[in-house]
Amino acid sequence: MPGLGWGVALLVALAAAGGMVVSARHADTDRTVDELVSSHVRADLSARDIDVISTDRHTVKPWFNGRLDYAPPVEDLAANGFALVGGRLDYVGRRRVAVLVYRYRQHVIDVYVRPAGEGPGAPYSTVSQGYALDRWDAAGMTWWAVTDAEPSALAAFRTALDARLAGTRSE
């Protein structure tokens, strides 16, 4: 059959292009994971892990005003075992981001918050270099949480935060 070779070549080219797109997305996610783990470790090693120290969400949230071009939701989850201890600014994925700092037992959970639609997209959970990471979208934001606690603790944190965000007050 004439032209069959072109059809096969076209299918092979399309499959290869699709594979490159998937590979590029995985590379973006891997790069983001590495960047977040490095940021979390640097903050832990330095004396600058929190810029605004407060357990009061009404102190932490306004602190970000004028420092970012968006307002991150800030929730206190102390009743769920995840105490808000403050926040800081960081630079991740070529932009300034809010980092909410929570404490769970003896562990720190850094929660990186930026507007949804920036960076790798699908919900994602992994362990990298001994740190549990979780990524999801909620309340118009993309959330990345990083901790040295067990992944199950991070899953419980996400569940508690999502429940609070689902009933978010406008403030």
VEXDREN-2710 file (C-alpha; in Angstrom, 1 decimal):
% VEXDREN-2710
k/r/px/py/pz
1/MET/0.0/0.0/0.0
2/PRO/1.5/3.3/-1.0
3/GLY/1.7/6.0/1.7
4/LEU/1.7/3.5/4.5
5/GLY/5.3/4.3/5.4
6/TRP/4.4/7.9/5.9
7/GLY/1.6/7.0/8.3
8/VAL/3.8/4.8/10.4
9/ALA/6.5/7.5/10.4
10/LEU/3.9/10.1/11.5
11/LEU/2.6/7.8/14.3
12/VAL/6.2/7.2/15.5
13/ALA/6.9/10.9/15.5
14/LEU/3.8/11.7/17.5
15/ALA/4.6/9.0/20.1
16/ALA/8.1/10.4/20.5
17/ALA/6.8/13.9/20.9
18/GLY/4.3/12.8/23.5
19/GLY/7.1/11.0/25.3
20/MET/9.3/14.1/25.4
21/VAL/6.4/16.1/26.9
22/VAL/5.9/13.6/29.6
23/SER/9.7/13.4/30.2
24/ALA/9.8/17.3/30.4
25/ARG/7.0/17.3/33.0
26/HIS/8.8/14.7/35.1
27/ALA/12.1/16.7/34.8
28/ASP/10.2/19.9/36.0
29/THR/8.7/18.0/39.0
30/ASP/12.1/16.5/39.9
31/ARG/13.8/19.9/39.7
32/THR/11.1/21.4/41.9
33/VAL/11.4/18.6/44.4
34/ASP/15.2/19.1/44.6
35/GLU/14.7/22.9/45.0
36/LEU/12.2/22.5/47.7
37/VAL/14.2/19.9/49.7
38/SER/17.3/22.2/49.4
39/SER/15.3/25.2/50.6
40/HIS/13.9/23.2/53.5
41/VAL/17.3/22.0/54.6
42/ARG/18.9/25.5/54.2
43/ALA/16.2/27.0/56.4
44/ASP/16.7/24.2/59.0
45/LEU/20.4/24.7/59.1
46/SER/20.3/28.5/59.2
47/ALA/19.1/30.9/61.9
48/ARG/16.7/32.3/59.3
49/ASP/14.0/29.6/59.1
50/ILE/11.2/32.0/60.1
51/ASP/10.9/35.7/59.2
52/VAL/7.7/36.4/61.2
53/ILE/7.4/34.4/64.4
54/SER/3.8/34.0/65.5
55/THR/1.1/31.4/66.1
56/ASP/-1.5/33.9/65.2
57/ARG/-2.7/33.7/61.6
58/HIS/-3.8/37.3/61.8
59/THR/-0.2/38.3/62.3
60/VAL/1.3/35.9/59.8
61/LYS/-1.0/36.6/56.9
62/PRO/-0.7/40.4/56.9
63/TRP/3.1/40.1/57.2
64/PHE/3.1/38.9/53.5
65/ASN/1.3/42.1/52.3
66/GLY/3.6/44.1/50.1
67/ARG/6.2/41.3/50.0
68/LEU/4.3/39.1/47.5
69/ASP/1.9/39.8/44.6
70/TYR/-0.7/37.5/46.1
71/ALA/-2.2/36.8/49.5
72/PRO/-1.6/33.2/50.7
73/PRO/-4.3/31.7/52.9
74/VAL/-3.0/31.1/56.4
75/GLU/-4.7/28.6/58.7
76/ASP/-4.0/27.6/62.3
77/LEU/-4.1/23.8/62.6
78/ALA/-3.0/23.5/66.2
79/ALA/-6.2/21.7/67.1
80/ASN/-5.2/19.0/64.6
81/GLY/-1.6/18.7/66.0
82/PHE/0.0/21.0/63.5
83/ALA/0.9/24.3/65.2
84/LEU/1.5/27.4/63.0
85/VAL/4.8/28.9/64.2
86/GLY/5.3/31.6/61.5
87/GLY/6.2/32.3/58.0
88/ARG/9.0/33.4/55.7
89/LEU/9.7/34.4/52.1
90/ASP/11.7/32.1/49.8
91/TYR/12.6/32.0/46.1
92/VAL/11.4/28.8/44.3
93/GLY/10.7/28.2/40.7
94/ARG/12.0/31.6/39.7
95/ARG/9.5/33.5/41.9
96/ARG/9.1/34.7/45.5
97/VAL/6.8/32.4/47.4
98/ALA/5.2/32.4/50.9
99/VAL/6.4/29.6/53.2
100/LEU/4.2/28.8/56.1
101/VAL/6.0/27.1/58.9
102/TYR/4.2/24.5/61.1
103/ARG/5.4/22.3/63.8
104/TYR/4.3/18.7/64.3
105/ARG/5.8/17.1/67.4
106/GLN/9.6/17.7/66.9
107/HIS/9.3/18.2/63.2
108/VAL/9.0/21.3/61.0
109/ILE/6.6/21.3/58.1
110/ASP/7.5/24.0/55.5
111/VAL/4.5/24.7/53.3
112/TYR/5.3/26.6/50.1
113/VAL/2.3/28.5/48.7
114/ARG/1.9/30.2/45.3
115/PRO/-0.9/30.9/42.9
116/ALA/-2.2/27.8/41.2
117/GLY/-1.2/27.1/37.6
118/GLU/2.5/27.9/38.1
119/GLY/4.9/25.0/37.9
120/PRO/4.3/21.3/37.7
121/GLY/0.6/20.5/37.9
122/ALA/-0.8/17.2/39.1
123/PRO/-1.1/16.2/42.8
124/TYR/2.1/14.5/43.8
125/SER/3.6/12.7/46.8
126/THR/7.1/11.4/47.2
127/VAL/10.0/10.9/49.5
128/SER/13.3/12.5/48.4
129/GLN/16.6/12.4/50.4
130/GLY/14.6/11.3/53.5
131/TYR/12.1/14.1/53.2
132/ALA/8.4/13.6/52.6
133/LEU/6.8/16.0/50.0
134/ASP/3.2/16.5/49.0
135/ARG/1.9/18.8/46.2
136/TRP/-1.7/19.8/45.6
137/ASP/-4.0/22.6/44.5
138/ALA/-6.6/24.1/46.8
139/ALA/-8.2/27.6/47.4
140/GLY/-6.7/28.9/44.1
141/MET/-3.2/28.1/45.3
142/THR/-0.6/25.4/44.7
143/TRP/0.7/23.9/47.9
144/TRP/4.0/22.0/48.4
145/ALA/4.6/20.7/51.9
146/VAL/8.1/19.4/52.9
147/THR/9.0/17.7/56.2
148/ASP/11.3/15.1/57.7
149/ALA/8.3/13.6/59.5
150/GLU/6.7/10.4/58.2
151/PRO/4.6/10.6/55.0
152/SER/1.5/9.6/57.0
153/ALA/2.0/12.7/59.1
154/LEU/2.2/14.9/56.0
155/ALA/-1.0/13.2/54.6
156/ALA/-2.8/14.0/57.9
157/PHE/-1.6/17.6/57.6
158/ARG/-2.9/17.9/54.1
159/THR/-6.3/16.5/55.1
160/ALA/-6.6/18.9/58.0
161/LEU/-5.5/21.9/55.8
162/ASP/-7.9/20.9/53.0
163/ALA/-10.8/20.7/55.5
164/ARG/-10.0/24.2/56.8
165/LEU/-9.6/25.6/53.3
166/ALA/-12.9/24.1/52.1
167/GLY/-14.6/26.3/54.8
168/THR/-12.2/29.3/54.2
169/ARG/-13.4/32.6/55.5
170/SER/-12.8/35.7/53.4
171/GLU/-10.4/37.9/55.4
END
